[in-house]
Amino acid sequence: MAKQTVNEQTSGDFEEKLEKLRGIVDKLESDVSLEEGMRLFESGLALTRECLGKLDSAQAEIDELKGQLDLILEKSV
């Protein structure tokens, strides 16, 4: 089995968390008790924070790569 890169692992982890979040939303849209709804809502908030953190990290990496590309392009002109 091929070893996954860090980006592939992060992507898979993000997708897994997003799928869990979708499942929570589906459950919240059905009839659940107040206690269950609160528990699901708290879990959803935690997953949302984690997903946003991963998106922020990905954006920072993209910005860094764009900066490197800009430097390469400036040197080639």
N, CA, C and O atoms as a Tripos MOL2 file, in Angstrom:
@<TRIPOS>MOLECULE
protein
  308   307    77     0     0
PROTEIN
NO_CHARGES

@<TRIPOS>ATOM
      1 N           0.8410   -1.1800    0.0000 N.3       1 MET1
      2 CA          0.0000    0.0000    0.0000 C.3       1 MET1
      3 C           0.8830    1.2390    0.0000 C.2       1 MET1
      4 O           1.8480    1.3110    0.7620 O.2       1 MET1
      5 N           0.5670    2.2130   -0.8430 N.am      2 ALA2
      6 CA          1.3770    3.4260   -0.9690 C.3       2 ALA2
      7 C           1.1910    4.3090    0.2570 C.2       2 ALA2
      8 O           0.1040    4.4060    0.8250 O.2       2 ALA2
      9 N           2.2800    4.9450    0.6410 N.am      3 LYS3
     10 CA          2.2300    5.8500    1.7830 C.3       3 LYS3
     11 C           1.5770    7.1560    1.3530 C.2       3 LYS3
     12 O           1.8970    7.6920    0.2930 O.2       3 LYS3
     13 N           0.6530    7.6760    2.1820 N.am      4 GLN4
     14 CA         -0.0260    8.9200    1.8620 C.3       4 GLN4
     15 C           0.8520   10.1050    2.2120 C.2       4 GLN4
     16 O           1.6080   10.0730    3.1830 O.2       4 GLN4
     17 N           0.7410   11.1530    1.4040 N.am      5 THR5
     18 CA          1.4350   12.3920    1.7250 C.3       5 THR5
     19 C           0.6680   13.0940    2.8420 C.2       5 THR5
     20 O          -0.4670   12.7320    3.1510 O.2       5 THR5
     21 N           1.2990   14.1020    3.4450 N.am      6 VAL6
     22 CA          0.6440   14.8680    4.5000 C.3       6 VAL6
     23 C          -0.6310   15.5070    3.9650 C.2       6 VAL6
     24 O          -1.6570   15.4960    4.6450 O.2       6 VAL6
     25 N          -0.5800   16.0660    2.7480 N.am      7 ASN7
     26 CA         -1.7650   16.6970    2.1650 C.3       7 ASN7
     27 C          -2.8940   15.6960    1.9570 C.2       7 ASN7
     28 O          -4.0560   16.0200    2.2000 O.2       7 ASN7
     29 N          -2.5710   14.4930    1.5140 N.am      8 GLU8
     30 CA         -3.5950   13.4680    1.3150 C.3       8 GLU8
     31 C          -4.2030   13.0470    2.6440 C.2       8 GLU8
     32 O          -5.4100   12.8230    2.7290 O.2       8 GLU8
     33 N          -3.3740   12.9350    3.6920 N.am      9 GLN9
     34 CA         -3.8780   12.5780    5.0110 C.3       9 GLN9
     35 C          -4.7890   13.6760    5.5430 C.2       9 GLN9
     36 O          -5.8560   13.3890    6.0850 O.2       9 GLN9
     37 N          -4.3770   14.9270    5.3920 N.am     10 THR10
     38 CA         -5.1780   16.0530    5.8530 C.3      10 THR10
     39 C          -6.4870   16.1150    5.1000 C.2      10 THR10
     40 O          -7.5380   16.3510    5.6960 O.2      10 THR10
     41 N          -6.4370   15.9070    3.7920 N.am     11 SER11
     42 CA         -7.6350   15.9410    2.9660 C.3      11 SER11
     43 C          -8.6060   14.8560    3.4070 C.2      11 SER11
     44 O          -9.7980   15.1190    3.5730 O.2      11 SER11
     45 N          -8.1110   13.6490    3.5970 N.am     12 GLY12
     46 CA         -8.9620   12.5500    4.0450 C.3      12 GLY12
     47 C          -9.5590   12.8280    5.4060 C.2      12 GLY12
     48 O         -10.7320   12.5410    5.6440 O.2      12 GLY12
     49 N          -8.7630   13.3840    6.2970 N.am     13 ASP13
     50 CA         -9.2230   13.7260    7.6270 C.3      13 ASP13
     51 C         -10.3040   14.8030    7.5430 C.2      13 ASP13
     52 O         -11.3150   14.7230    8.2420 O.2      13 ASP13
     53 N         -10.0970   15.8000    6.6970 N.am     14 PHE14
     54 CA        -11.0770   16.8630    6.5120 C.3      14 PHE14
     55 C         -12.3800   16.2870    5.9750 C.2      14 PHE14
     56 O         -13.4560   16.5860    6.4920 O.2      14 PHE14
     57 N         -12.2820   15.4680    4.9460 N.am     15 GLU15
     58 CA        -13.4770   14.8740    4.3470 C.3      15 GLU15
     59 C         -14.2350   14.0190    5.3630 C.2      15 GLU15
     60 O         -15.4660   14.0270    5.3960 O.2      15 GLU15
     61 N         -13.4960   13.2900    6.1840 N.am     16 GLU16
     62 CA        -14.1280   12.4510    7.2120 C.3      16 GLU16
     63 C         -14.8860   13.3280    8.2160 C.2      16 GLU16
     64 O         -16.0240   13.0250    8.5750 O.2      16 GLU16
     65 N         -14.2600   14.3940    8.6560 N.am     17 LYS17
     66 CA        -14.9040   15.3030    9.6060 C.3      17 LYS17
     67 C         -16.1270   15.9790    8.9790 C.2      17 LYS17
     68 O         -17.1560   16.1380    9.6340 O.2      17 LYS17
     69 N         -16.0120   16.3670    7.7300 N.am     18 LEU18
     70 CA        -17.1270   16.9930    7.0380 C.3      18 LEU18
     71 C         -18.3000   16.0230    6.9130 C.2      18 LEU18
     72 O         -19.4540   16.4210    7.0680 O.2      18 LEU18
     73 N         -18.0090   14.7610    6.6370 N.am     19 GLU19
     74 CA        -19.0670   13.7520    6.5340 C.3      19 GLU19
     75 C         -19.7420   13.5430    7.8950 C.2      19 GLU19
     76 O         -20.9610   13.3900    7.9670 O.2      19 GLU19
     77 N         -18.9510   13.5370    8.9670 N.am     20 LYS20
     78 CA        -19.5320   13.4240   10.3120 C.3      20 LYS20
     79 C         -20.4270   14.6220   10.6050 C.2      20 LYS20
     80 O         -21.5000   14.4780   11.1920 O.2      20 LYS20
     81 N         -19.9840   15.7930   10.1950 N.am     21 LEU21
     82 CA        -20.7670   17.0040   10.4020 C.3      21 LEU21
     83 C         -22.0940   16.9310    9.6430 C.2      21 LEU21
     84 O         -23.1320   17.3420   10.1610 O.2      21 LEU21
     85 N         -22.0570   16.4140    8.4350 N.am     22 ARG22
     86 CA        -23.2990   16.2370    7.6630 C.3      22 ARG22
     87 C         -24.2470   15.2770    8.3760 C.2      22 ARG22
     88 O         -25.4580   15.4960    8.4020 O.2      22 ARG22
     89 N         -23.6970   14.2220    8.9490 N.am     23 GLY23
     90 CA        -24.5090   13.2670    9.6950 C.3      23 GLY23
     91 C         -25.1590   13.9090   10.9110 C.2      23 GLY23
     92 O         -26.3140   13.6290   11.2310 O.2      23 GLY23
     93 N         -24.4100   14.7720   11.5840 N.am     24 ILE24
     94 CA        -24.9600   15.4740   12.7430 C.3      24 ILE24
     95 C         -26.1060   16.3770   12.3150 C.2      24 ILE24
     96 O         -27.1450   16.4190   12.9750 O.2      24 ILE24
     97 N         -25.9240   17.0960   11.2190 N.am     25 VAL25
     98 CA        -26.9800   17.9790   10.7170 C.3      25 VAL25
     99 C         -28.2270   17.1650   10.3910 C.2      25 VAL25
    100 O         -29.3410   17.5700   10.7220 O.2      25 VAL25
    101 N         -28.0410   16.0230    9.7460 N.am     26 ASP26
    102 CA        -29.1900   15.1650    9.4200 C.3      26 ASP26
    103 C         -29.9250   14.7440   10.6860 C.2      26 ASP26
    104 O         -31.1550   14.7660   10.7260 O.2      26 ASP26
    105 N         -29.1810   14.3600   11.7170 N.am     27 LYS27
    106 CA        -29.8100   13.9430   12.9770 C.3      27 LYS27
    107 C         -30.5360   15.1080   13.6300 C.2      27 LYS27
    108 O         -31.6370   14.9400   14.1540 O.2      27 LYS27
    109 N         -29.9180   16.3010   13.6010 N.am     28 LEU28
    110 CA        -30.5490   17.4670   14.2210 C.3      28 LEU28
    111 C         -31.8390   17.8640   13.5040 C.2      28 LEU28
    112 O         -32.7410   18.4420   14.1090 O.2      28 LEU28
    113 N         -31.9170   17.5500   12.2220 N.am     29 GLU29
    114 CA        -33.1260   17.8670   11.4600 C.3      29 GLU29
    115 C         -34.2510   16.8760   11.7260 C.2      29 GLU29
    116 O         -35.3810   17.0940   11.2890 O.2      29 GLU29
    117 N         -33.9580   15.7980   12.4320 N.am     30 SER30
    118 CA        -34.9880   14.8220   12.7880 C.3      30 SER30
    119 C         -35.4310   15.1000   14.2290 C.2      30 SER30
    120 O         -34.9500   16.0340   14.8710 O.2      30 SER30
    121 N         -36.3280   14.2980   14.7070 N.am     31 ASP31
    122 CA        -36.7940   14.4590   16.0830 C.3      31 ASP31
    123 C         -35.7890   13.8450   17.0440 C.2      31 ASP31
    124 O         -35.6100   12.6280   17.0830 O.2      31 ASP31
    125 N         -35.1350   14.7040   17.8180 N.am     32 VAL32
    126 CA        -34.2230   14.2410   18.8620 C.3      32 VAL32
    127 C         -34.5910   14.9560   20.1550 C.2      32 VAL32
    128 O         -35.1910   16.0310   20.1400 O.2      32 VAL32
    129 N         -34.2280   14.3500   21.2530 N.am     33 SER33
    130 CA        -34.5000   14.9780   22.5440 C.3      33 SER33
    131 C         -33.6420   16.2340   22.7040 C.2      33 SER33
    132 O         -32.6650   16.4300   21.9810 O.2      33 SER33
    133 N         -34.0150   17.0600   23.6410 N.am     34 LEU34
    134 CA        -33.2530   18.2790   23.9050 C.3      34 LEU34
    135 C         -31.8120   17.9380   24.2790 C.2      34 LEU34
    136 O         -30.8730   18.5730   23.7970 O.2      34 LEU34
    137 N         -31.6440   16.9410   25.1310 N.am     35 GLU35
    138 CA        -30.3100   16.5440   25.5630 C.3      35 GLU35
    139 C         -29.4720   16.0310   24.4010 C.2      35 GLU35
    140 O         -28.3040   16.3910   24.2580 O.2      35 GLU35
    141 N         -30.0770   15.1930   23.5800 N.am     36 GLU36
    142 CA        -29.3760   14.6590   22.4030 C.3      36 GLU36
    143 C         -29.0580   15.7860   21.4250 C.2      36 GLU36
    144 O         -27.9700   15.8300   20.8510 O.2      36 GLU36
    145 N         -30.0030   16.6860   21.2390 N.am     37 GLY37
    146 CA        -29.7820   17.8240   20.3480 C.3      37 GLY37
    147 C         -28.6330   18.6920   20.8220 C.2      37 GLY37
    148 O         -27.8140   19.1290   20.0130 O.2      37 GLY37
    149 N         -28.5590   18.9480   22.1100 N.am     38 MET38
    150 CA        -27.4640   19.7530   22.6640 C.3      38 MET38
    151 C         -26.1240   19.0460   22.4790 C.2      38 MET38
    152 O         -25.1280   19.6750   22.1220 O.2      38 MET38
    153 N         -26.1040   17.7330   22.7230 N.am     39 ARG39
    154 CA        -24.8690   16.9640   22.5540 C.3      39 ARG39
    155 C         -24.4190   16.9980   21.0970 C.2      39 ARG39
    156 O         -23.2420   17.2120   20.8070 O.2      39 ARG39
    157 N         -25.3570   16.7860   20.1910 N.am     40 LEU40
    158 CA        -25.0300   16.8150   18.7670 C.3      40 LEU40
    159 C         -24.5580   18.2000   18.3370 C.2      40 LEU40
    160 O         -23.6150   18.3260   17.5570 O.2      40 LEU40
    161 N         -25.2130   19.2290   18.8450 N.am     41 PHE41
    162 CA        -24.8360   20.5970   18.4950 C.3      41 PHE41
    163 C         -23.4140   20.8960   18.9520 C.2      41 PHE41
    164 O         -22.6310   21.4800   18.2030 O.2      41 PHE41
    165 N         -23.0770   20.5020   20.1730 N.am     42 GLU42
    166 CA        -21.7120   20.7030   20.6860 C.3      42 GLU42
    167 C         -20.6870   19.9500   19.8460 C.2      42 GLU42
    168 O         -19.6170   20.4790   19.5430 O.2      42 GLU42
    169 N         -21.0130   18.7180   19.4720 N.am     43 SER43
    170 CA        -20.1120   17.9330   18.6140 C.3      43 SER43
    171 C         -19.9480   18.6060   17.2550 C.2      43 SER43
    172 O         -18.8460   18.6500   16.7070 O.2      43 SER43
    173 N         -21.0450   19.1300   16.7150 N.am     44 GLY44
    174 CA        -20.9960   19.8210   15.4390 C.3      44 GLY44
    175 C         -20.1340   21.0720   15.4930 C.2      44 GLY44
    176 O         -19.3920   21.3630   14.5550 O.2      44 GLY44
    177 N         -20.2340   21.8100   16.5940 N.am     45 LEU45
    178 CA        -19.3920   23.0020   16.7510 C.3      45 LEU45
    179 C         -17.9130   22.6260   16.7900 C.2      45 LEU45
    180 O         -17.0790   23.2880   16.1710 O.2      45 LEU45
    181 N         -17.5980   21.5690   17.5150 N.am     46 ALA46
    182 CA        -16.1990   21.1330   17.6010 C.3      46 ALA46
    183 C         -15.6750   20.7190   16.2250 C.2      46 ALA46
    184 O         -14.5630   21.0850   15.8450 O.2      46 ALA46
    185 N         -16.4700   19.9630   15.4900 N.am     47 LEU47
    186 CA        -16.0660   19.5470   14.1430 C.3      47 LEU47
    187 C         -15.9200   20.7520   13.2100 C.2      47 LEU47
    188 O         -15.0100   20.7990   12.3830 O.2      47 LEU47
    189 N         -16.8210   21.7170   13.3510 N.am     48 THR48
    190 CA        -16.7470   22.9200   12.5280 C.3      48 THR48
    191 C         -15.4460   23.6600   12.7940 C.2      48 THR48
    192 O         -14.7760   24.0930   11.8560 O.2      48 THR48
    193 N         -15.0810   23.8100   14.0650 N.am     49 ARG49
    194 CA        -13.8220   24.4800   14.4090 C.3      49 ARG49
    195 C         -12.6270   23.7490   13.7990 C.2      49 ARG49
    196 O         -11.7130   24.3770   13.2660 O.2      49 ARG49
    197 N         -12.6410   22.4260   13.8800 N.am     50 GLU50
    198 CA        -11.5420   21.6300   13.3280 C.3      50 GLU50
    199 C         -11.4630   21.7990   11.8100 C.2      50 GLU50
    200 O         -10.3740   21.9550   11.2580 O.2      50 GLU50
    201 N         -12.6000   21.7690   11.1440 N.am     51 CYS51
    202 CA        -12.6190   21.9310    9.6850 C.3      51 CYS51
    203 C         -12.1370   23.3220    9.2860 C.2      51 CYS51
    204 O         -11.3680   23.4660    8.3360 O.2      51 CYS51
    205 N         -12.5860   24.3420   10.0070 N.am     52 LEU52
    206 CA        -12.1440   25.7000    9.6970 C.3      52 LEU52
    207 C         -10.6400   25.8490    9.9130 C.2      52 LEU52
    208 O          -9.9670   26.5450    9.1530 O.2      52 LEU52
    209 N         -10.1110   25.1960   10.9510 N.am     53 GLY53
    210 CA         -8.6670   25.2240   11.1880 C.3      53 GLY53
    211 C          -7.9050   24.5940   10.0300 C.2      53 GLY53
    212 O          -6.8690   25.1080    9.6080 O.2      53 GLY53
    213 N          -8.4160   23.4910    9.5230 N.am     54 LYS54
    214 CA         -7.7630   22.8280    8.3910 C.3      54 LYS54
    215 C          -7.8420   23.6920    7.1340 C.2      54 LYS54
    216 O          -6.8860   23.7550    6.3600 O.2      54 LYS54
    217 N          -8.9750   24.3540    6.9310 N.am     55 LEU55
    218 CA         -9.1080   25.2420    5.7810 C.3      55 LEU55
    219 C          -8.1510   26.4330    5.9030 C.2      55 LEU55
    220 O          -7.5460   26.8480    4.9150 O.2      55 LEU55
    221 N          -8.0180   26.9720    7.0970 N.am     56 ASP56
    222 CA         -7.0790   28.0780    7.3150 C.3      56 ASP56
    223 C          -5.6460   27.6410    7.0210 C.2      56 ASP56
    224 O          -4.8750   28.3810    6.4110 O.2      56 ASP56
    225 N          -5.3000   26.4340    7.4590 N.am     57 SER57
    226 CA         -3.9550   25.9050    7.1990 C.3      57 SER57
    227 C          -3.7210   25.7100    5.7090 C.2      57 SER57
    228 O          -2.6470   26.0210    5.1950 O.2      57 SER57
    229 N          -4.7250   25.1970    5.0250 N.am     58 ALA58
    230 CA         -4.6060   24.9910    3.5810 C.3      58 ALA58
    231 C          -4.4540   26.3340    2.8650 C.2      58 ALA58
    232 O          -3.6670   26.4490    1.9260 O.2      58 ALA58
    233 N          -5.2020   27.3490    3.3050 N.am     59 GLN59
    234 CA         -5.0940   28.6660    2.6870 C.3      59 GLN59
    235 C          -3.7080   29.2560    2.9080 C.2      59 GLN59
    236 O          -3.1410   29.8630    2.0000 O.2      59 GLN59
    237 N          -3.1580   29.0830    4.1110 N.am     60 ALA60
    238 CA         -1.8110   29.5820    4.3970 C.3      60 ALA60
    239 C          -0.7810   28.8820    3.5160 C.2      60 ALA60
    240 O           0.1590   29.5140    3.0350 O.2      60 ALA60
    241 N          -0.9550   27.5830    3.3070 N.am     61 GLU61
    242 CA         -0.0350   26.8310    2.4560 C.3      61 GLU61
    243 C          -0.1410   27.2990    1.0060 C.2      61 GLU61
    244 O           0.8720   27.4310    0.3190 O.2      61 GLU61
    245 N          -1.3510   27.5460    0.5470 N.am     62 ILE62
    246 CA         -1.5500   28.0460   -0.8170 C.3      62 ILE62
    247 C          -0.8970   29.4110   -0.9730 C.2      62 ILE62
    248 O          -0.2290   29.6740   -1.9730 O.2      62 ILE62
    249 N          -1.0870   30.2780    0.0130 N.am     63 ASP63
    250 CA         -0.4750   31.6080   -0.0370 C.3      63 ASP63
    251 C           1.0460   31.5100   -0.0960 C.2      63 ASP63
    252 O           1.6910   32.2500   -0.8370 O.2      63 ASP63
    253 N           1.6120   30.6020    0.6790 N.am     64 GLU64
    254 CA          3.0720   30.4000    0.6790 C.3      64 GLU64
    255 C           3.5390   29.9140   -0.6940 C.2      64 GLU64
    256 O           4.5350   30.4070   -1.2240 O.2      64 GLU64
    257 N           2.8310   28.9620   -1.2590 N.am     65 LEU65
    258 CA          3.2020   28.4380   -2.5720 C.3      65 LEU65
    259 C           3.0680   29.5030   -3.6570 C.2      65 LEU65
    260 O           3.9020   29.5840   -4.5580 O.2      65 LEU65
    261 N           2.0250   30.3130   -3.5700 N.am     66 LYS66
    262 CA          1.8640   31.4070   -4.5360 C.3      66 LYS66
    263 C           3.0170   32.3970   -4.4160 C.2      66 LYS66
    264 O           3.5140   32.9010   -5.4240 O.2      66 LYS66
    265 N           3.4400   32.6760   -3.1870 N.am     67 GLY67
    266 CA          4.5770   33.5700   -2.9740 C.3      67 GLY67
    267 C           5.8440   33.0080   -3.5960 C.2      67 GLY67
    268 O           6.6160   33.7380   -4.2180 O.2      67 GLY67
    269 N           6.0540   31.7110   -3.4260 N.am     68 GLN68
    270 CA          7.2260   31.0710   -4.0210 C.3      68 GLN68
    271 C           7.1580   31.1340   -5.5480 C.2      68 GLN68
    272 O           8.1650   31.3890   -6.2090 O.2      68 GLN68
    273 N           5.9890   30.9060   -6.0920 N.am     69 LEU69
    274 CA          5.8160   30.9740   -7.5490 C.3      69 LEU69
    275 C           6.0820   32.3870   -8.0520 C.2      69 LEU69
    276 O           6.7290   32.5730   -9.0830 O.2      69 LEU69
    277 N           5.5890   33.3710   -7.3320 N.am     70 ASP70
    278 CA          5.8310   34.7720   -7.7200 C.3      70 ASP70
    279 C           7.3290   35.0720   -7.7550 C.2      70 ASP70
    280 O           7.8100   35.7490   -8.6630 O.2      70 ASP70
    281 N           8.0620   34.5660   -6.7630 N.am     71 LEU71
    282 CA          9.5130   34.7830   -6.7420 C.3      71 LEU71
    283 C          10.1860   34.1200   -7.9320 C.2      71 LEU71
    284 O          11.0810   34.7070   -8.5400 O.2      71 LEU71
    285 N           9.7770   32.9230   -8.2700 N.am     72 ILE72
    286 CA         10.3470   32.2180   -9.4100 C.3      72 ILE72
    287 C          10.0540   32.9830  -10.6960 C.2      72 ILE72
    288 O          10.9330   33.1510  -11.5420 O.2      72 ILE72
    289 N           8.8180   33.4410  -10.8340 N.am     73 LEU73
    290 CA          8.4350   34.1700  -12.0490 C.3      73 LEU73
    291 C           9.1840   35.5010  -12.1510 C.2      73 LEU73
    292 O           9.5630   35.9070  -13.2490 O.2      73 LEU73
    293 N           9.4000   36.1780  -11.0350 N.am     74 GLU74
    294 CA         10.1360   37.4340  -11.0540 C.3      74 GLU74
    295 C          11.5790   37.2170  -11.4980 C.2      74 GLU74
    296 O          12.1290   38.0330  -12.2380 O.2      74 GLU74
    297 N          12.1890   36.1340  -11.0560 N.am     75 LYS75
    298 CA         13.5740   35.8370  -11.4240 C.3      75 LYS75
    299 C          13.7060   35.4600  -12.8930 C.2      75 LYS75
    300 O          14.7540   35.6730  -13.5040 O.2      75 LYS75
    301 N          12.6380   34.8980  -13.4590 N.am     76 SER76
    302 CA         12.7340   34.4400  -14.8510 C.3      76 SER76
    303 C          12.4620   35.5580  -15.8520 C.2      76 SER76
    304 O          12.6510   35.3740  -17.0540 O.2      76 SER76
    305 N          12.0240   36.7060  -15.3680 N.am     77 VAL77
    306 CA         11.7110   37.8300  -16.2890 C.3      77 VAL77
    307 C          12.9240   38.6380  -16.5690 C.2      77 VAL77
    308 O          12.8560   39.6150  -17.3150 O.2      77 VAL77
@<TRIPOS>BOND
     1     1     2 1
     2     2     3 1
     3     3     4 2
     4     3     5 am
     5     5     6 1
     6     6     7 1
     7     7     8 2
     8     7     9 am
     9     9    10 1
    10    10    11 1
    11    11    12 2
    12    11    13 am
    13    13    14 1
    14    14    15 1
    15    15    16 2
    16    15    17 am
    17    17    18 1
    18    18    19 1
    19    19    20 2
    20    19    21 am
    21    21    22 1
    22    22    23 1
    23    23    24 2
    24    23    25 am
    25    25    26 1
    26    26    27 1
    27    27    28 2
    28    27    29 am
    29    29    30 1
    30    30    31 1
    31    31    32 2
    32    31    33 am
    33    33    34 1
    34    34    35 1
    35    35    36 2
    36    35    37 am
    37    37    38 1
    38    38    39 1
    39    39    40 2
    40    39    41 am
    41    41    42 1
    42    42    43 1
    43    43    44 2
    44    43    45 am
    45    45    46 1
    46    46    47 1
    47    47    48 2
    48    47    49 am
    49    49    50 1
    50    50    51 1
    51    51    52 2
    52    51    53 am
    53    53    54 1
    54    54    55 1
    55    55    56 2
    56    55    57 am
    57    57    58 1
    58    58    59 1
    59    59    60 2
    60    59    61 am
    61    61    62 1
    62    62    63 1
    63    63    64 2
    64    63    65 am
    65    65    66 1
    66    66    67 1
    67    67    68 2
    68    67    69 am
    69    69    70 1
    70    70    71 1
    71    71    72 2
    72    71    73 am
    73    73    74 1
    74    74    75 1
    75    75    76 2
    76    75    77 am
    77    77    78 1
    78    78    79 1
    79    79    80 2
    80    79    81 am
    81    81    82 1
    82    82    83 1
    83    83    84 2
    84    83    85 am
    85    85    86 1
    86    86    87 1
    87    87    88 2
    88    87    89 am
    89    89    90 1
    90    90    91 1
    91    91    92 2
    92    91    93 am
    93    93    94 1
    94    94    95 1
    95    95    96 2
    96    95    97 am
    97    97    98 1
    98    98    99 1
    99    99   100 2
   100    99   101 am
   101   101   102 1
   102   102   103 1
   103   103   104 2
   104   103   105 am
   105   105   106 1
   106   106   107 1
   107   107   108 2
   108   107   109 am
   109   109   110 1
   110   110   111 1
   111   111   112 2
   112   111   113 am
   113   113   114 1
   114   114   115 1
   115   115   116 2
   116   115   117 am
   117   117   118 1
   118   118   119 1
   119   119   120 2
   120   119   121 am
   121   121   122 1
   122   122   123 1
   123   123   124 2
   124   123   125 am
   125   125   126 1
   126   126   127 1
   127   127   128 2
   128   127   129 am
   129   129   130 1
   130   130   131 1
   131   131   132 2
   132   131   133 am
   133   133   134 1
   134   134   135 1
   135   135   136 2
   136   135   137 am
   137   137   138 1
   138   138   139 1
   139   139   140 2
   140   139   141 am
   141   141   142 1
   142   142   143 1
   143   143   144 2
   144   143   145 am
   145   145   146 1
   146   146   147 1
   147   147   148 2
   148   147   149 am
   149   149   150 1
   150   150   151 1
   151   151   152 2
   152   151   153 am
   153   153   154 1
   154   154   155 1
   155   155   156 2
   156   155   157 am
   157   157   158 1
   158   158   159 1
   159   159   160 2
   160   159   161 am
   161   161   162 1
   162   162   163 1
   163   163   164 2
   164   163   165 am
   165   165   166 1
   166   166   167 1
   167   167   168 2
   168   167   169 am
   169   169   170 1
   170   170   171 1
   171   171   172 2
   172   171   173 am
   173   173   174 1
   174   174   175 1
   175   175   176 2
   176   175   177 am
   177   177   178 1
   178   178   179 1
   179   179   180 2
   180   179   181 am
   181   181   182 1
   182   182   183 1
   183   183   184 2
   184   183   185 am
   185   185   186 1
   186   186   187 1
   187   187   188 2
   188   187   189 am
   189   189   190 1
   190   190   191 1
   191   191   192 2
   192   191   193 am
   193   193   194 1
   194   194   195 1
   195   195   196 2
   196   195   197 am
   197   197   198 1
   198   198   199 1
   199   199   200 2
   200   199   201 am
   201   201   202 1
   202   202   203 1
   203   203   204 2
   204   203   205 am
   205   205   206 1
   206   206   207 1
   207   207   208 2
   208   207   209 am
   209   209   210 1
   210   210   211 1
   211   211   212 2
   212   211   213 am
   213   213   214 1
   214   214   215 1
   215   215   216 2
   216   215   217 am
   217   217   218 1
   218   218   219 1
   219   219   220 2
   220   219   221 am
   221   221   222 1
   222   222   223 1
   223   223   224 2
   224   223   225 am
   225   225   226 1
   226   226   227 1
   227   227   228 2
   228   227   229 am
   229   229   230 1
   230   230   231 1
   231   231   232 2
   232   231   233 am
   233   233   234 1
   234   234   235 1
   235   235   236 2
   236   235   237 am
   237   237   238 1
   238   238   239 1
   239   239   240 2
   240   239   241 am
   241   241   242 1
   242   242   243 1
   243   243   244 2
   244   243   245 am
   245   245   246 1
   246   246   247 1
   247   247   248 2
   248   247   249 am
   249   249   250 1
   250   250   251 1
   251   251   252 2
   252   251   253 am
   253   253   254 1
   254   254   255 1
   255   255   256 2
   256   255   257 am
   257   257   258 1
   258   258   259 1
   259   259   260 2
   260   259   261 am
   261   261   262 1
   262   262   263 1
   263   263   264 2
   264   263   265 am
   265   265   266 1
   266   266   267 1
   267   267   268 2
   268   267   269 am
   269   269   270 1
   270   270   271 1
   271   271   272 2
   272   271   273 am
   273   273   274 1
   274   274   275 1
   275   275   276 2
   276   275   277 am
   277   277   278 1
   278   278   279 1
   279   279   280 2
   280   279   281 am
   281   281   282 1
   282   282   283 1
   283   283   284 2
   284   283   285 am
   285   285   286 1
   286   286   287 1
   287   287   288 2
   288   287   289 am
   289   289   290 1
   290   290   291 1
   291   291   292 2
   292   291   293 am
   293   293   294 1
   294   294   295 1
   295   295   296 2
   296   295   297 am
   297   297   298 1
   298   298   299 1
   299   299   300 2
   300   299   301 am
   301   301   302 1
   302   302   303 1
   303   303   304 2
   304   303   305 am
   305   305   306 1
   306   306   307 1
   307   307   308 2
@<TRIPOS>SUBSTRUCTURE
     1 MET1         2 RESIDUE 1 A MET
     2 ALA2         6 RESIDUE 1 A ALA
     3 LYS3        10 RESIDUE 1 A LYS
     4 GLN4        14 RESIDUE 1 A GLN
     5 THR5        18 RESIDUE 1 A THR
     6 VAL6        22 RESIDUE 1 A VAL
     7 ASN7        26 RESIDUE 1 A ASN
     8 GLU8        30 RESIDUE 1 A GLU
     9 GLN9        34 RESIDUE 1 A GLN
    10 THR10       38 RESIDUE 1 A THR
    11 SER11       42 RESIDUE 1 A SER
    12 GLY12       46 RESIDUE 1 A GLY
    13 ASP13       50 RESIDUE 1 A ASP
    14 PHE14       54 RESIDUE 1 A PHE
    15 GLU15       58 RESIDUE 1 A GLU
    16 GLU16       62 RESIDUE 1 A GLU
    17 LYS17       66 RESIDUE 1 A LYS
    18 LEU18       70 RESIDUE 1 A LEU
    19 GLU19       74 RESIDUE 1 A GLU
    20 LYS20       78 RESIDUE 1 A LYS
    21 LEU21       82 RESIDUE 1 A LEU
    22 ARG22       86 RESIDUE 1 A ARG
    23 GLY23       90 RESIDUE 1 A GLY
    24 ILE24       94 RESIDUE 1 A ILE
    25 VAL25       98 RESIDUE 1 A VAL
    26 ASP26      102 RESIDUE 1 A ASP
    27 LYS27      106 RESIDUE 1 A LYS
    28 LEU28      110 RESIDUE 1 A LEU
    29 GLU29      114 RESIDUE 1 A GLU
    30 SER30      118 RESIDUE 1 A SER
    31 ASP31      122 RESIDUE 1 A ASP
    32 VAL32      126 RESIDUE 1 A VAL
    33 SER33      130 RESIDUE 1 A SER
    34 LEU34      134 RESIDUE 1 A LEU
    35 GLU35      138 RESIDUE 1 A GLU
    36 GLU36      142 RESIDUE 1 A GLU
    37 GLY37      146 RESIDUE 1 A GLY
    38 MET38      150 RESIDUE 1 A MET
    39 ARG39      154 RESIDUE 1 A ARG
    40 LEU40      158 RESIDUE 1 A LEU
    41 PHE41      162 RESIDUE 1 A PHE
    42 GLU42      166 RESIDUE 1 A GLU
    43 SER43      170 RESIDUE 1 A SER
    44 GLY44      174 RESIDUE 1 A GLY
    45 LEU45      178 RESIDUE 1 A LEU
    46 ALA46      182 RESIDUE 1 A ALA
    47 LEU47      186 RESIDUE 1 A LEU
    48 THR48      190 RESIDUE 1 A THR
    49 ARG49      194 RESIDUE 1 A ARG
    50 GLU50      198 RESIDUE 1 A GLU
    51 CYS51      202 RESIDUE 1 A CYS
    52 LEU52      206 RESIDUE 1 A LEU
    53 GLY53      210 RESIDUE 1 A GLY
    54 LYS54      214 RESIDUE 1 A LYS
    55 LEU55      218 RESIDUE 1 A LEU
    56 ASP56      222 RESIDUE 1 A ASP
    57 SER57      226 RESIDUE 1 A SER
    58 ALA58      230 RESIDUE 1 A ALA
    59 GLN59      234 RESIDUE 1 A GLN
    60 ALA60      238 RESIDUE 1 A ALA
    61 GLU61      242 RESIDUE 1 A GLU
    62 ILE62      246 RESIDUE 1 A ILE
    63 ASP63      250 RESIDUE 1 A ASP
    64 GLU64      254 RESIDUE 1 A GLU
    65 LEU65      258 RESIDUE 1 A LEU
    66 LYS66      262 RESIDUE 1 A LYS
    67 GLY67      266 RESIDUE 1 A GLY
    68 GLN68      270 RESIDUE 1 A GLN
    69 LEU69      274 RESIDUE 1 A LEU
    70 ASP70      278 RESIDUE 1 A ASP
    71 LEU71      282 RESIDUE 1 A LEU
    72 ILE72      286 RESIDUE 1 A ILE
    73 LEU73      290 RESIDUE 1 A LEU
    74 GLU74      294 RESIDUE 1 A GLU
    75 LYS75      298 RESIDUE 1 A LYS
    76 SER76      302 RESIDUE 1 A SER
    77 VAL77      306 RESIDUE 1 A VAL
